[in-house]
Structures are given as structure tokens and as C-alpha cells.
Amino acid sequence: MVAAAQGTIKIGEINSYKAQPVFLDAYKQGMALALEEANAAGGVDGKKFELVIRDDNANPGEAVRQAEELLSREKVDILAGTFLSHVGLAMTDYAKQKQVFFLASEALTDKITWGDGNPYTYRLRTSTYMLAASLVPEAVKLNKKRWAVIYPNYEYGQSAAETFKRLLKQAQPDVEFVTEQAPPLGKVDAGSVVQAIADAKPDAVFNALFGADLAKLVRESATRGTFKDVPVVSVLSGEPEYLEPLRDEAPVGWIVTGYPWYAIDTPEHKAFVQAYQAKFGNGNLRLGSVVGYTTIKSIVEGVKRAGGKTDTESMTKAFSGLQVPTPDGVIEYRALDHQSTMGTYVGRVALKDGKGVMEDFYYVPGEKLLPSDEEVAKLRPAR
């Protein structure tokens, strides 16, 4: 393509920066660090990488419009990005229609790699199914019969709740789901939700709210004492993006997925933290930092494997089975469904120095959180 011929490989990145700044500001920093490292190492075949960023305003139609502009005006070689699931699905469909390579970095919906999966789309982040599945063993250990379920009423939340219920029912057939609360994304009436939970008298709660919705739920339930003796398992709630703002109101004892960057003691992760803080100061990292960093690392490794080529066919072939070193070890983009094996940390929320942290955590590799190959083949349409 034109950009590559001029000695530059242009990555067009589309995301909900204004709508989701808590995650995506750190994500942008992670991308910048990986880009700097790649170019300092000479790029690929002497070609340096350039990042062209666009905001999708949390709107699927706007994401597609920006993709068109990036390809036609900016002449980008590769498309990447998206945070919200419905935006990610719009870009997945765009990649299919236009037959262009697209790396979905953060959007969690299972449909990206399964129901709506196509030859041109790969996904980095641990999927909704994988995140929900990571909490099921802990839920089973609780041995509770009556469960309440809370989730934001859009693609990600619906999928998280459905997966958790199905997998828990398989593991514990006598389980009952006594109430489901599904407020609109960003518009939770926490008082009503908490009251409905209290009225249902569950033995345990599964939650998939995040961001401001999560904060409202935590504060309202603490005020009323609703979850005082009721265990809660909660997707995403251990991520610094959502745990830090709660400060000393962090929901101690909740079983969560997250990113305890401050306590991960591996050489790869320590090196990443050191490089990140050297570039951006000694502040806190977020999960977005890792996802942004690994997005660019994946693209760089993909271009290397493609022999420096960036056309659609070369990139889609290169990503099939591509292995990428990350701060949490090597991940692989599966040939079967184009899902990466990025995993997640599972642990409990605790208070330390007046803020929420994860303790008693462990890492679950992504390959351990996916269904059998036979089941995946049924979920993904024939290519």
C-alpha cells in the first residue's frame, strides 16, 4: 500500500476515548510505549510504525465512518481498536464487508469471534465468556443455591449473565436464579436495583456492572447493608479503572476479575511496569495500559510474521496461530476462532492504605477458559 511504500506502516485506531476515558487514557499510553519500543528497534524491515487515532463517540455508525476515512484519506494499513461491544460488532461486520484486517483490542462480546466471526477479524482481550467462566469455580466453592444477577442491559452484560448462569447451572444443577436486574448502561437506579435484590433474598450475587454504575451499586448496597452477609462475584470489578475510584468504599470480600499490577511478581511484568513508569511517571497502571501495549505488540509481531507485508491476506494469515510476548507471558491468536489466549486474574477485594486492592489472586490462562474445539466450531459460522 502507499503508506508502506513510503517507509511507514500506519495503524488506524478507533475507540471511545471521550465516552470511556478511565480505561482508554491508559490504553493510549500503553500503545504509545509499545510504538516507541517497536520504532526504537528499527520497526519491521526498516519501516516505522505510525498511529492514527480516531474517536467513535461510542457510536457504531461513527466507528464505521471513521474506518472509511482512515482507509481512504489516511491510507492506513491496519485497523484496530473498539471498547464497547456493539461498536466492536459494527467494526467486525465492516471488516467482513470490506475484506480488511481488523484487530478488536478490547470489545468483549463473544460474537466478535464466534457468532459474527469472520476471516478478517481477530480479538485480543479476554472475552465475556472467558471472564464469566473464570468466576464459576469460585462461585461453585461458595455452594449457594439462590442467586441474584445484575448486569448492564446491552451486549456485554447480557452475554456475561447468560454465560455465568449456564456454566454455573452445569456445575451445580440445583442452583436457582431468583432475580435479574438489567439497568441501561450508564443509567443505573441503584436504589431500585438494591431494593429488588434485598426483596429476593438471594444467597449470593453475580454482578457485571462496571464504571460509574458499579460505584453507585457499591455505595447504595453499603448504605443499606444489602450485601453484608451475601457473597458477591463480580466481573471486571478488580480492574484498577473501576476499583481505584471507590477508595475506602471498595467492596471488601467480593470475588472479582481484575489486574493487581502492584503485586504481580514475574520478570516480564516487572519489566513492563518499569518501562511504563519510566515513560509516564510513577503513577498507577490500569488494565488499559496492558491492553493498549499488547495491541501494538500484536500488530508488530503480525507484520514481522507477514514478512513486512500489511495487505489483508498477509495479515490474516500471519495472525493465525501468532504467538506474542506480553507482560503476562506469551499469548496465541487461535487459528480456530481468532480469539487470543490472554487470560485474567481472579482474587478478592481488600482494603490497603485506604484503597481497594486485589489479594489472594491467581492468573488463569485464556486457553483454560474456552469451550472445547468442537463446541467452538458449532458457535462460529463456516468460513
FENWO-V828774 format. One record per residue. SS is DSSP state (A for helix, B for strand, O for the rest). Layout:
# FENWO-V828774
ss=SS
ss=SS
This chain:
# FENWO-V828774
ss=O
ss=A
ss=A
ss=A
ss=A
ss=O
ss=O
ss=B
ss=B
ss=B
ss=B
ss=B
ss=B
ss=B
ss=B
ss=O
ss=O
ss=O
ss=O
ss=O
ss=A
ss=A
ss=A
ss=A
ss=A
ss=A
ss=A
ss=A
ss=A
ss=A
ss=A
ss=A
ss=A
ss=A
ss=A
ss=A
ss=A
ss=A
ss=A
ss=A
ss=O
ss=O
ss=O
ss=B
ss=O
ss=O
ss=B
ss=B
ss=B
ss=B
ss=B
ss=B
ss=B
ss=B
ss=B
ss=O
ss=O
ss=O
ss=O
ss=A
ss=A
ss=A
ss=A
ss=A
ss=A
ss=A
ss=A
ss=A
ss=A
ss=A
ss=A
ss=A
ss=O
ss=O
ss=O
ss=O
ss=O
ss=B
ss=B
ss=B
ss=B
ss=O
ss=O
ss=O
ss=A
ss=A
ss=A
ss=A
ss=A
ss=A
ss=A
ss=A
ss=A
ss=A
ss=A
ss=A
ss=A
ss=A
ss=O
ss=O
ss=O
ss=B
ss=B
ss=B
ss=O
ss=O
ss=O
ss=O
ss=O
ss=A
ss=A
ss=A
ss=O
ss=O
ss=O
ss=O
ss=O
ss=O
ss=O
ss=O
ss=B
ss=B
ss=B
ss=O
ss=O
ss=O
ss=O
ss=A
ss=A
ss=A
ss=A
ss=A
ss=A
ss=A
ss=A
ss=A
ss=A
ss=A
ss=A
ss=A
ss=A
ss=A
ss=O
ss=O
ss=O
ss=B
ss=B
ss=B
ss=B
ss=B
ss=O
ss=O
ss=O
ss=O
ss=A
ss=A
ss=A
ss=A
ss=A
ss=A
ss=A
ss=A
ss=A
ss=A
ss=A
ss=A
ss=A
ss=A
ss=A
ss=A
ss=A
ss=O
ss=O
ss=O
ss=O
ss=B
ss=B
ss=B
ss=B
ss=B
ss=B
ss=O
ss=O
ss=O
ss=O
ss=O
ss=O
ss=O
ss=O
ss=A
ss=A
ss=A
ss=A
ss=A
ss=A
ss=A
ss=A
ss=A
ss=A
ss=A
ss=O
ss=O
ss=O
ss=B
ss=B
ss=B
ss=B
ss=O
ss=O
ss=O
ss=A
ss=A
ss=A
ss=A
ss=A
ss=A
ss=A
ss=A
ss=A
ss=A
ss=A
ss=A
ss=A
ss=A
ss=O
ss=O
ss=O
ss=O
ss=O
ss=O
ss=B
ss=B
ss=B
ss=B
ss=B
ss=B
ss=B
ss=B
ss=O
ss=A
ss=A
ss=A
ss=A
ss=A
ss=A
ss=A
ss=A
ss=A
ss=A
ss=O
ss=O
ss=O
ss=O
ss=O
ss=B
ss=B
ss=B
ss=B
ss=O
ss=O
ss=A
ss=A
ss=A
ss=O
ss=O
ss=O
ss=A
ss=A
ss=A
ss=A
ss=A
ss=A
ss=A
ss=A
ss=A
ss=A
ss=A
ss=A
ss=A
ss=A
ss=O
ss=O
ss=O
ss=O
ss=O
ss=O
ss=A
ss=A
ss=A
ss=A
ss=A
ss=A
ss=A
ss=A
ss=A
ss=A
ss=A
ss=A
ss=A
ss=A
ss=A
ss=A
ss=A
ss=A
ss=A
ss=O
ss=O
ss=O
ss=O
ss=O
ss=O
ss=A
ss=A
ss=A
ss=A
ss=A
ss=A
ss=A
ss=A
ss=O
ss=O
ss=O
ss=B
ss=B
ss=B
ss=B
ss=O
ss=O
ss=B
ss=B
ss=B
ss=B
ss=B
ss=O
ss=O
ss=O
ss=O
ss=O
ss=B
ss=B
ss=O
ss=O
ss=O
ss=B
ss=B
ss=B
ss=B
ss=B
ss=B
ss=B
ss=B
ss=B
ss=O
ss=O
ss=B
ss=B
ss=B
ss=B
ss=B
ss=B
ss=B
ss=B
ss=B
ss=B
ss=O
ss=A
ss=A
ss=A
ss=O
ss=O
ss=O
ss=O
ss=A
ss=A
ss=A
ss=A
ss=A
ss=A
ss=A
ss=O
ss=O
ss=O
ss=O
